[in-house]
Amino acid sequence: MALAAGAEDARVGRLVAIAPPIASFDLSFLAACRRPTLFIAGDRDPYCPIDRLERTLAAIAEPHELVRLPGIDHFFAGAESEVARHVVRFVAAQ
């Protein structure tokens, strides 16, 4: 919901999607979104299958970036610092 709201709100400069549950939700609302968007997902996430996320990103507007975390599932156990590092880097680039 926050991703959809941010995509429509002109006050939002950048979007971050951490493991968006694309197995249950459609991200087609991002098709025309031109805000820089960071996607972070683990390659063992059943709720955000990385192959499906890659196909989804191929159909949405640029700019966007995908960070793939090997061996990580939907809950990012043990990778919280790495996720935070990517988010801070992306947000600071603004």
Secondary structure, 3 states (H helix, E strand, C coil): CHHHHHHHCCCCCCEEEECCCCCCCCCHHHCCCCCCEEEEEECCCCCCCHHHHHHHHHCCCCCEEEEEECCCCCCCCCCHHHHHHHHHHHHHCC
